[in-house]
Amino acid sequence: MMKVFEANISHQTADFLNKKLSRVTLFETANEKLVVAFGINNFFERQAEYEVFKDAISTTQNIVSEPDRTEYGDFQTNQDLAKSVTKLLKTKKKINPKLVIEPTCGKGNFIVAALSAFSQIEEIIGVEIYKPYTWETKFNIIDFYISNPSEHKPRIEIFHFNVFDFDFNSLISKSKDKILILGNPPWVTNSKLSSLQSTNLPQKSNFKKHGGLDAITGKGNFDIGEYITLMMFDAFQNTKGHLVFLLKNSVIKNVVFDQYQRKYRISDIEKLTIDSKKEFNVSVEAALLFCKLNSQPEYTCKEYNFYQPTIQVKEFGWIADKFVSNTDLYRHSSDIDGVCPFEWRQGIKHDLSSIMELERVNGHFINGKYEEIRLEEDLIFGVLKSSDLKQTVINHLRKFTIITQKKVGQDTSFIKQKYPKTFSYLQSHKEQFNQRKSSIYNNKPDFSIFGVGDYSFSPYKVAISGLYKTFTFSLVLPLNSKPVMLDDTCYLLGFDKLEFATYTTILLNSNETKELLQAITFSDAKRTFTKDILMRIDLYKLATKFSDLALLAELNSLNSDYNLQVSPDRWNDFLLTLKPKQVTKQMDIFAPT
């Protein structure tokens, strides 16, 4: 293998081109010859480029190491996987396109696989921002035809272009029938590419229209592959054909989720999971997205294993106005999918665990930097992290945290007057507080935290980790008459009454709740449980299904195991707090006209 223009070229291709172009002096003439030989239009862009190329292939080249572009989400599809994809499309899906478009063609392995698999292709369009890959795509096409001289040669155009600037609408007139949009868009987010100062980004936009804190704290971040997929739907949804992309599982989930609102003209949506470790040597869960264009919109996606594509694993998507991860499971638990009467909250966020989280040793505290410190007790609270929420009842802890505010934005100047030791400690690390990256801390009082409010100081809490696939709802008891806090990887409900907190814990750990959560959560999500998910558990409907005997049995078990001494006497009062409030028609007389 040699290197030309930083692109790999086989000795076979280099030798062939060296002989074919040895007596050709003008790049226009060379382009004409290469169109006839291989169907590739505009192989060279200018005379100087052609002369550099001729000189390069006529001499022995030193091998240059391959640049590592994985940080740009650049996971090139290997030849075997590309061939397996096109074989599946041809044999299982009976697809034989006339126009193939690859919007991020990389080294061209999908293009070569399409040339090998499909006999009716009239034109191929490839777009790629990384110039060496455009050359490598052309070299790989030539290499394919040298080895397979009798194969059909469609028109081929490889554009050196930013995919976000390319006018895909200009291709619609060419695609009246049998189009295949095929590819493997980057597996990276816009914020990651921005941090790398990449130019391969769409114009800055909050394309999902998130507002306020959601946009600031991360929901405005999106996957580049998702953006490109939606670009293709926007351009080609009214064109007969198919879209087939290798994407992260999270992207496919988002595409199906957004379909309810966007109503793209796509159907036959399928997700075929691949072994990313085997195919790309990465620990990212990914799959092949398949869908039919120019169809009546559909809102569910059938899931298969790519290597056993005839066996359906499950179906996920929309049932009425509910988004679920397993449509079959959901049908058994849909009756408790509603609105939780209590508001789930996220735990304390400070983004500075080495300073704010402490352990108590022999009457003093040790922080994450192993500094021994002595602080006033008033602002020190016990704190639980996701890994601590493994038991049904939590009555001990290993860490503490400093709580500087009782509500978001509260003035923190009182700390200096009332708690000089704590202030001195925080002040000694002020530079680290100022270096916190999240914009939520901008223009906020010194030592600010988030995820704090009245609910944080409720004596009893029911909590769950947002991170783990297996879960327990934990009843969190106060420690030394002080409420225990949760960190921001956890979600919680706060209660003033132990009985209400205990009843809620029992309901949330019931089989009915577990079945619902299994039906509406995605195990490969960054956070299995979110506020949106937890707010769907209708505790009132769940409670009305619970018998007195079942409640008593659960209470007896908890009382025995944890010495709680909670009675069922307040159950009816608890039901009243859960019951949806009815607005009487008499109130209509006060309605504005």
Secondary structure per residue as TSV (DSSP state, phi and psi in degrees):
chain	resnum	aa	ss	phi	psi
A	1	M	-	360.0	137.0
A	2	M	E	-113.8	174.2
A	3	K	E	-123.0	129.1
A	4	V	E	-135.5	128.7
A	5	F	T	53.3	36.9
A	6	E	T	66.1	13.3
A	7	A	E	-112.7	144.6
A	8	N	E	-69.8	138.0
A	9	I	E	-141.1	131.1
A	10	S	-	-70.4	154.3
A	11	H	H	-60.9	-34.6
A	12	Q	H	-60.0	-47.7
A	13	T	H	-69.1	-42.8
A	14	A	H	-61.2	-44.2
A	15	D	H	-64.8	-41.5
A	16	F	H	-62.2	-48.4
A	17	L	H	-68.0	-35.5
A	18	N	H	-59.6	-42.4
A	19	K	H	-72.9	-43.8
A	20	K	H	-67.8	-32.6
A	21	L	T	-107.6	8.3
A	22	S	T	-59.8	-33.8
A	23	R	T	-104.1	6.7
A	24	V	-	-94.4	122.4
A	25	T	-	-99.6	-28.0
A	26	L	-	-100.9	138.1
A	27	F	H	-67.3	-29.6
A	28	E	H	-63.4	-41.5
A	29	T	H	-65.4	-42.5
A	30	A	H	-59.9	-42.1
A	31	N	H	-61.6	-41.2
A	32	E	H	-61.0	-42.3
A	33	K	H	-65.6	-39.2
A	34	L	H	-74.8	-28.5
A	35	V	H	-64.9	-45.8
A	36	V	H	-63.8	-42.1
A	37	A	H	-75.8	-38.5
A	38	F	H	-133.0	-3.1
A	39	G	-	79.8	4.0
A	40	I	B	-89.0	115.6
A	41	N	S	-79.6	149.1
A	42	N	-	50.0	51.3
A	43	F	-	-59.8	-45.2
A	44	F	-	-112.1	144.1
A	45	E	S	-95.1	-23.7
A	46	R	S	-156.7	163.8
A	47	Q	H	-63.3	-43.5
A	48	A	H	-60.9	-39.5
A	49	E	H	-62.9	-41.7
A	50	Y	H	-63.5	-41.4
A	51	E	H	-68.2	-38.5
A	52	V	H	-62.8	-40.9
A	53	F	H	-63.6	-46.7
A	54	K	H	-61.0	-40.8
A	55	D	H	-66.4	-37.5
A	56	A	H	-67.1	-42.9
A	57	I	H	-81.9	-7.3
A	58	S	T	-93.2	-3.7
A	59	T	S	-125.8	161.4
A	60	T	-	-72.1	130.2
A	61	Q	-	-102.5	142.9
A	62	N	-	-78.2	139.2
A	63	I	-	-76.4	126.2
A	64	V	-	-101.7	137.9
A	65	S	-	-63.3	147.0
A	66	E	-	-69.9	128.8
A	67	P	-	-66.2	141.4
A	68	D	-	-87.3	107.0
A	69	R	-	-108.9	17.0
A	70	T	G	-65.2	-29.0
A	71	E	G	-66.2	-19.1
A	72	Y	G	-88.6	10.4
A	73	G	T	74.9	18.5
A	74	D	-	-91.4	89.9
A	75	F	-	-109.4	97.6
A	76	Q	-	-66.8	133.3
A	77	T	-	-69.1	123.6
A	78	N	-	-70.6	159.0
A	79	Q	H	-60.3	-40.9
A	80	D	H	-64.3	-42.6
A	81	L	H	-67.1	-42.2
A	82	A	H	-58.5	-43.3
A	83	K	H	-66.1	-37.9
A	84	S	H	-65.4	-37.8
A	85	V	H	-64.5	-50.2
A	86	T	H	-67.1	-32.2
A	87	K	H	-65.3	-42.9
A	88	L	H	-61.7	-42.1
A	89	L	H	-63.8	-38.0
A	90	K	H	-76.2	-46.3
A	91	T	H	-86.9	-42.1
A	92	K	T	-88.5	-38.2
A	93	K	S	-99.5	-6.9
A	94	K	-	57.0	40.4
A	95	I	-	-95.8	134.0
A	96	N	-	-145.3	82.4
A	97	P	-	-75.2	159.3
A	98	K	S	-96.3	-33.7
A	99	L	E	-123.3	128.2
A	100	V	E	-115.7	128.2
A	101	I	E	-120.8	125.4
A	102	E	E	-119.5	107.0
A	103	P	T	-74.1	-17.5
A	104	T	T	-138.9	80.7
A	105	C	-	-81.0	-11.8
A	106	G	T	55.8	-128.5
A	107	K	T	-87.0	0.2
A	108	G	S	88.5	15.3
A	109	N	H	-64.9	-35.8
A	110	F	H	-69.0	-37.0
A	111	I	H	-64.7	-44.8
A	112	V	H	-64.4	-40.3
A	113	A	H	-63.6	-38.0
A	114	A	H	-66.5	-41.0
A	115	L	H	-59.3	-36.8
A	116	S	H	-75.2	-33.7
A	117	A	H	-91.5	-37.1
A	118	F	-	-107.5	130.5
A	119	S	S	-95.1	-13.3
A	120	Q	-	-105.9	10.3
A	121	I	-	-64.1	130.0
A	122	E	-	-102.9	-28.3
A	123	E	E	-153.3	144.5
A	124	I	E	-126.7	131.4
A	125	I	E	-118.3	123.9
A	126	G	E	-120.4	139.5
A	127	V	E	-125.5	133.3
A	128	E	E	-153.5	131.8
A	129	I	S	-82.4	-27.4
A	130	Y	S	-89.0	107.7
A	131	K	H	-52.9	-45.8
A	132	P	H	-56.5	-31.9
A	133	Y	H	-70.7	-31.7
A	134	T	H	-63.5	-40.2
A	135	W	H	-65.5	-43.6
A	136	E	H	-64.5	-35.6
A	137	T	H	-60.5	-47.0
A	138	K	H	-62.0	-43.8
A	139	F	H	-63.2	-39.2
A	140	N	H	-67.9	-35.8
A	141	I	H	-64.0	-45.1
A	142	I	H	-61.5	-43.6
A	143	D	H	-59.1	-40.0
A	144	F	H	-61.8	-45.1
A	145	Y	H	-73.2	-29.8
A	146	I	H	-63.0	-39.3
A	147	S	H	-80.8	-20.4
A	148	N	-	-133.6	68.1
A	149	P	T	-64.4	-21.8
A	150	S	T	-89.4	-4.6
A	151	E	S	-67.5	147.5
A	152	H	-	-60.6	141.3
A	153	K	-	-117.5	97.2
A	154	P	-	-75.6	173.6
A	155	R	E	-71.0	134.2
A	156	I	E	-129.2	131.0
A	157	E	E	-131.4	121.5
A	158	I	E	-110.9	114.4
A	159	F	E	-98.3	130.0
A	160	H	E	-86.1	99.3
A	161	F	-	-155.0	148.7
A	162	N	-	-72.8	123.9
A	163	V	T	-56.6	-29.6
A	164	F	T	-78.8	-13.4
A	165	D	T	-103.5	-9.3
A	166	F	S	-75.4	139.7
A	167	D	-	-89.4	87.1
A	168	F	G	-70.5	-23.6
A	169	N	G	-63.4	-24.5
A	170	S	G	-68.3	-14.4
A	171	L	G	-92.1	-8.3
A	172	I	G	-62.7	-37.9
A	173	S	G	-63.9	-22.0
A	174	K	G	-86.2	-8.1
A	175	S	-	-120.9	50.4
A	176	K	S	-68.6	-20.7
A	177	D	S	-158.0	143.8
A	178	K	-	58.2	58.8
A	179	I	E	-97.7	146.7
A	180	L	E	-130.5	116.0
A	181	I	E	-97.8	113.9
A	182	L	E	-127.8	141.6
A	183	G	E	166.4	-174.0
A	184	N	-	-140.8	80.3
A	185	P	-	-62.3	161.6
A	186	P	-	-56.9	141.0
A	187	W	-	-97.4	70.2
A	188	V	-	-155.5	155.6
A	189	T	B	-92.9	162.6
A	190	N	H	-63.6	-35.9
A	191	S	H	-68.2	-35.1
A	192	K	H	-65.7	-45.9
A	193	L	H	-64.5	-36.6
A	194	S	H	-61.7	-40.6
A	195	S	H	-66.4	-24.1
A	196	L	T	-91.2	3.2
A	197	Q	T	57.8	37.9
A	198	S	-	-76.4	146.7
A	199	T	S	-90.4	-6.9
A	200	N	-	-85.9	65.1
A	201	L	-	-135.8	147.3
A	202	P	-	-70.5	163.1
A	203	Q	-	-57.3	143.0
A	204	K	S	-57.9	121.9
A	205	S	-	-160.3	148.1
A	206	N	-	-90.3	77.2
A	207	F	T	-69.5	-13.6
A	208	K	T	-99.6	4.7
A	209	K	-	62.6	35.3
A	210	H	-	-71.4	144.9
A	211	G	-	-121.0	164.5
A	212	G	H	54.1	-132.3
A	213	L	H	-65.1	-32.3
A	214	D	H	-58.2	-44.2
A	215	A	H	-67.5	-36.2
A	216	I	H	-72.1	-40.8
A	217	T	H	-94.8	7.9
A	218	G	T	134.9	-22.8
A	219	K	T	-69.4	-17.8
A	220	G	T	-76.0	-12.5
A	221	N	-	-76.4	142.3
A	222	F	-	-145.6	162.5
A	223	D	B	-86.3	135.3
A	224	I	H	-60.8	-39.4
A	225	G	H	-60.7	-36.3
A	226	E	H	-66.3	-44.2
A	227	Y	H	-60.5	-44.4
A	228	I	H	-65.7	-39.0
A	229	T	H	-59.5	-46.7
A	230	L	H	-68.1	-32.2
A	231	M	H	-58.2	-43.9
A	232	M	H	-66.9	-38.5
A	233	F	H	-63.7	-43.3
A	234	D	H	-58.5	-40.9
A	235	A	H	-79.9	-38.4
A	236	F	H	-121.3	9.4
A	237	Q	T	-64.0	-22.5
A	238	N	T	-98.5	14.9
A	239	T	S	-110.1	136.2
A	240	K	S	-68.6	129.0
A	241	G	E	155.2	-157.2
A	242	H	E	-140.6	153.5
A	243	L	E	-116.9	132.1
A	244	V	E	-137.3	109.8
A	245	F	E	-127.6	142.9
A	246	L	E	-85.7	121.7
A	247	L	E	-141.8	159.7
A	248	K	E	-64.0	147.2
A	249	N	H	-55.3	-39.4
A	250	S	H	-62.3	-33.2
A	251	V	H	-69.2	-44.0
A	252	I	H	-62.3	-41.3
A	253	K	H	-59.7	-45.0
A	254	N	H	-63.9	-38.8
A	255	V	H	-61.9	-44.6
A	256	V	H	-68.4	-39.1
A	257	F	H	-61.1	-46.8
A	258	D	H	-69.3	-19.8
A	259	Q	H	-60.3	-32.1
A	260	Y	H	-59.7	-38.2
A	261	Q	H	-88.0	-41.3
A	262	R	H	-80.5	-30.7
A	263	K	-	54.6	48.3
A	264	Y	-	-62.0	149.5
A	265	R	S	-81.9	67.4
A	266	I	E	-128.5	151.1
A	267	S	E	-149.0	-175.9
A	268	D	E	50.2	41.8
A	269	I	E	-73.8	127.3
A	270	E	E	-134.7	148.0
A	271	K	E	-122.1	120.4
A	272	L	E	-115.4	104.1
A	273	T	E	-70.7	141.1
A	274	I	-	-116.2	165.5
A	275	D	-	-90.9	94.8
A	276	S	H	-65.8	-31.4
A	277	K	H	-65.4	-41.7
A	278	K	H	-71.5	-43.9
A	279	E	H	-82.8	-34.3
A	280	F	H	-127.3	-5.2
A	281	N	S	57.3	43.7
A	282	V	-	-133.6	153.8
A	283	S	-	-98.4	57.9
A	284	V	-	-124.0	126.9
A	285	E	-	-77.6	125.4
A	286	A	E	-142.1	168.4
A	287	A	E	-160.1	170.8
A	288	L	E	-94.7	122.4
A	289	L	E	-91.6	126.7
A	290	F	E	-123.7	134.3
A	291	C	E	-156.2	157.2
A	292	K	E	-96.4	136.2
A	293	L	E	-93.6	167.3
A	294	N	S	55.7	51.2
A	295	S	S	-131.3	168.1
A	296	Q	-	-64.9	127.1
A	297	P	-	-56.3	135.6
A	298	E	-	-119.7	159.0
A	299	Y	-	-128.7	9.0
A	300	T	E	-125.3	158.6
A	301	C	E	-129.8	125.9
A	302	K	E	-85.1	136.0
A	303	E	E	-109.6	134.4
A	304	Y	E	-133.1	166.7
A	305	N	E	-91.2	127.2
A	306	F	T	-55.1	-33.1
A	307	Y	T	-85.9	-10.1
A	308	Q	E	-136.6	67.2
A	309	P	E	-72.3	-2.2
A	310	T	E	-94.5	-8.5
A	311	I	E	-106.3	111.8
A	312	Q	E	-74.3	130.5
A	313	V	E	-85.4	-48.2
A	314	K	E	-168.8	-179.6
A	315	E	E	-132.2	137.6
A	316	F	E	-131.9	166.0
A	317	G	E	137.0	-146.9
A	318	W	E	-98.6	129.0
A	319	I	E	-116.1	112.4
A	320	A	T	54.7	-121.0
A	321	D	T	-106.1	23.1
A	322	K	E	-116.4	132.8
A	323	F	E	-96.2	124.7
A	324	V	E	-132.0	154.9
A	325	S	S	-91.7	-16.1
A	326	N	-	-149.7	105.9
A	327	T	H	-65.7	-34.3
A	328	D	H	-68.0	-48.3
A	329	L	H	-61.1	-38.8
A	330	Y	H	-62.5	-35.1
A	331	R	H	-62.2	-21.1
A	332	H	H	-87.4	-14.9
A	333	S	H	-129.9	9.2
A	334	S	G	-63.7	-22.2
A	335	D	G	-68.6	-18.9
A	336	I	G	-105.4	12.1
A	337	D	B	-88.4	104.9
A	338	G	S	-153.0	-122.7
A	339	V	-	-131.2	127.5
A	340	C	-	-69.4	132.8
A	341	P	S	-71.9	-18.5
A	342	F	S	-105.4	151.1
A	343	E	-	-92.8	121.4
A	344	W	-	-73.1	140.4
A	345	R	E	-125.4	153.7
A	346	Q	E	-90.3	154.2
A	347	G	-	-75.4	-171.9
A	348	I	B	-67.2	133.8
A	349	K	B	-119.0	124.2
A	350	H	-	-135.3	-17.3
A	351	D	S	57.9	31.4
A	352	L	-	-154.1	59.6
A	353	S	H	-63.0	-32.7
A	354	S	H	-66.8	-21.1
A	355	I	H	-103.7	-41.5
A	356	M	H	-89.8	-19.8
A	357	E	E	-103.6	133.3
A	358	L	E	-131.2	159.1
A	359	E	E	-120.4	145.3
A	360	R	E	-95.8	124.9
A	361	V	E	-136.6	115.9
A	362	N	T	52.0	45.2
A	363	G	T	84.8	-2.6
A	364	H	E	-130.4	178.6
A	365	F	E	-113.6	152.0
A	366	I	E	-125.7	127.5
A	367	N	E	-90.6	-175.1
A	368	G	T	-68.9	-10.9
A	369	K	T	-98.5	9.9
A	370	Y	-	62.9	29.1
A	371	E	-	-87.9	133.1
A	372	E	E	-87.9	127.2
A	373	I	E	-138.4	153.7
A	374	R	-	-120.0	127.3
A	375	L	-	-132.3	156.2
A	376	E	-	-65.2	149.4
A	377	E	S	-80.3	-21.7
A	378	D	T	-59.7	-37.1
A	379	L	T	-95.3	7.5
A	380	I	E	-99.4	125.6
A	381	F	E	-130.1	148.0
A	382	G	E	-64.2	149.1
A	383	V	E	-139.1	141.2
A	384	L	E	-113.1	141.9
A	385	K	-	-110.0	172.8
A	386	S	G	-53.2	-41.8
A	387	S	G	-67.9	-13.6
A	388	D	G	-85.8	-15.8
A	389	L	T	-92.0	70.3
A	390	K	T	-115.6	-14.4
A	391	Q	S	-108.8	160.0
A	392	T	S	-68.5	-36.3
A	393	V	E	-125.5	130.2
A	394	I	E	-109.6	115.2
A	395	N	-	-128.8	18.0
A	396	H	-	-150.7	163.4
A	397	L	-	-152.8	168.5
A	398	R	S	-118.1	-16.5
A	399	K	E	-129.2	159.7
A	400	F	E	-130.3	164.0
A	401	T	E	-143.7	158.1
A	402	I	E	-93.9	124.9
A	403	I	-	-107.0	108.1
A	404	T	-	-90.9	-11.7
A	405	Q	-	-143.8	153.0
A	406	K	S	-98.0	-15.2
A	407	K	S	-150.9	157.5
A	408	V	T	-62.3	132.0
A	409	G	T	87.3	-3.0
A	410	Q	-	-61.5	141.6
A	411	D	-	-61.6	135.3
A	412	T	-	-108.1	9.3
A	413	S	T	-65.5	-20.8
A	414	F	H	-62.7	-24.4
A	415	I	H	-61.7	-39.5
A	416	K	H	-62.4	-41.0
A	417	Q	H	-76.6	-43.5
A	418	K	H	-91.0	-29.2
A	419	Y	-	-134.1	72.1
A	420	P	H	-61.6	-33.8
A	421	K	H	-66.8	-44.1
A	422	T	H	-65.0	-42.2
A	423	F	H	-62.3	-43.3
A	424	S	H	-61.0	-40.5
A	425	Y	H	-65.4	-48.3
A	426	L	H	-63.4	-41.7
A	427	Q	H	-63.4	-34.0
A	428	S	H	-67.2	-17.6
A	429	H	T	-115.9	21.6
A	430	K	H	-60.3	-35.8
A	431	E	H	-59.1	-38.9
A	432	Q	H	-69.1	-35.7
A	433	F	H	-61.6	-42.8
A	434	N	H	-68.4	-21.2
A	435	Q	T	-89.6	1.0
A	436	R	-	-60.9	133.0
A	437	K	-	-79.1	-29.9
A	438	S	-	-64.4	135.7
A	439	S	G	-71.0	-10.5
A	440	I	G	-65.1	-20.4
A	441	Y	G	-89.0	-6.4
A	442	N	T	-61.5	134.7
A	443	N	T	58.7	27.3
A	444	K	-	-105.7	159.7
A	445	P	-	-57.3	157.8
A	446	D	T	-55.0	141.0
A	447	F	T	64.2	29.1
A	448	S	-	-66.7	150.7
A	449	I	-	-127.2	168.6
A	450	F	B	-128.5	170.8
A	451	G	S	70.1	33.9
A	452	V	-	-127.6	141.6
A	453	G	S	-172.6	-170.9
A	454	D	G	-55.3	-38.4
A	455	Y	G	-59.6	-28.7
A	456	S	G	-63.9	-27.3
A	457	F	G	-101.5	9.5
A	458	S	-	-64.0	136.5
A	459	P	S	-66.5	-31.9
A	460	Y	E	-119.1	140.7
A	461	K	E	-137.0	151.5
A	462	V	E	-114.3	126.9
A	463	A	E	-135.5	156.3
A	464	I	E	-145.6	144.9
A	465	S	E	-72.9	140.9
A	466	G	S	-85.4	-6.3
A	467	L	S	-100.5	-28.2
A	468	Y	-	-97.4	147.7
A	469	K	S	-72.9	-42.9
A	470	T	S	-88.4	143.0
A	471	F	-	-144.8	156.7
A	472	T	-	-139.0	137.1
A	473	F	-	-85.6	121.9
A	474	S	E	-105.6	135.5
A	475	L	E	-85.8	118.6
A	476	V	E	-103.8	119.6
A	477	L	-	-96.3	155.1
A	478	P	-	-67.8	157.0
A	479	L	B	-120.0	123.5
A	480	N	T	52.4	43.7
A	481	S	T	65.3	16.7
A	482	K	B	-119.4	140.9
A	483	P	-	-65.1	149.7
A	484	V	-	-97.9	136.5
A	485	M	E	-91.4	161.8
A	486	L	E	-116.4	151.0
A	487	D	B	-86.0	177.3
A	488	D	T	-78.1	3.2
A	489	T	T	-88.4	-1.4
A	490	C	E	-115.9	159.5
A	491	Y	E	-123.6	149.7
A	492	L	E	-148.1	156.1
A	493	L	E	-117.9	135.5
A	494	G	E	-103.2	140.8
A	495	F	E	-136.3	146.7
A	496	D	S	-89.9	-21.7
A	497	K	-	-110.3	129.5
A	498	L	H	-60.9	-38.2
A	499	E	H	-61.8	-46.4
A	500	F	H	-64.0	-39.7
A	501	A	H	-64.1	-39.6
A	502	T	H	-68.8	-45.0
A	503	Y	H	-58.3	-43.4
A	504	T	H	-62.8	-40.4
A	505	T	H	-60.3	-42.3
A	506	I	H	-63.3	-45.9
A	507	L	H	-62.4	-43.2
A	508	L	H	-71.4	-24.3
A	509	N	T	-93.9	9.6
A	510	S	S	-74.6	160.0
A	511	N	H	-61.3	-34.9
A	512	E	H	-62.9	-43.1
A	513	T	H	-65.7	-43.8
A	514	K	H	-59.9	-40.0
A	515	E	H	-66.1	-41.1
A	516	L	H	-62.4	-46.4
A	517	L	H	-65.5	-35.0
A	518	Q	H	-64.9	-28.0
A	519	A	H	-85.9	-16.2
A	520	I	H	-121.5	-1.7
A	521	T	-	-108.1	153.7
A	522	F	-	-111.3	120.8
A	523	S	T	-65.7	-22.3
A	524	D	T	-95.1	8.4
A	525	A	S	-71.2	152.0
A	526	K	S	-58.9	-42.2
A	527	R	S	-120.7	117.6
A	528	T	S	-62.6	-42.6
A	529	F	-	-114.5	134.2
A	530	T	-	-131.3	171.1
A	531	K	H	-59.7	-42.1
A	532	D	H	-58.4	-40.9
A	533	I	H	-66.6	-49.7
A	534	L	H	-66.8	-31.0
A	535	M	T	-69.8	-9.2
A	536	R	T	-83.4	-10.7
A	537	I	B	-80.2	110.7
A	538	D	-	-84.0	95.0
A	539	L	H	-64.1	-30.8
A	540	Y	H	-66.5	-48.9
A	541	K	H	-62.7	-36.6
A	542	L	H	-65.9	-42.9
A	543	A	H	-65.7	-36.6
A	544	T	H	-69.4	-16.8
A	545	K	T	-88.3	-9.4
A	546	F	-	-87.7	125.2
A	547	S	-	-81.2	159.4
A	548	D	H	-61.8	-37.1
A	549	L	H	-67.3	-40.9
A	550	A	H	-64.5	-41.9
A	551	L	H	-61.5	-46.6
A	552	L	H	-63.0	-40.0
A	553	A	H	-62.7	-43.0
A	554	E	H	-67.4	-40.9
A	555	L	H	-64.1	-43.8
A	556	N	H	-59.9	-38.7
A	557	S	H	-65.8	-46.4
A	558	L	H	-65.7	-42.4
A	559	N	H	-61.6	-39.8
A	560	S	H	-68.8	-43.6
A	561	D	H	-75.8	-32.4
A	562	Y	H	-125.4	6.8
A	563	N	-	54.8	49.8
A	564	L	-	-85.9	-36.2
A	565	Q	-	60.5	43.9
A	566	V	-	-96.3	130.2
A	567	S	-	-102.7	163.2
A	568	P	G	-83.1	6.7
A	569	D	G	-63.2	-25.1
A	570	R	G	-100.6	13.0
A	571	W	H	-59.5	-44.8
A	572	N	H	-65.6	-36.9
A	573	D	H	-63.1	-39.0
A	574	F	H	-62.4	-43.1
A	575	L	H	-60.4	-36.6
A	576	L	H	-64.5	-34.5
A	577	T	H	-71.5	-24.1
A	578	L	H	-84.7	-29.3
A	579	K	S	-64.0	130.7
A	580	P	-	-58.4	137.0
A	581	K	-	-76.4	129.4
A	582	Q	-	-95.0	130.9
A	583	V	-	-91.4	121.6
A	584	T	-	-76.2	153.0
A	585	K	G	-65.1	-22.5
A	586	Q	G	-60.5	-26.2
A	587	M	G	-68.0	-16.0
A	588	D	G	-61.3	-25.1
A	589	I	G	-69.9	-17.3
A	590	F	G	-96.6	-0.1
A	591	A	S	-71.9	144.9
A	592	P	-	-66.7	147.4
A	593	T	-	-97.7	360.0
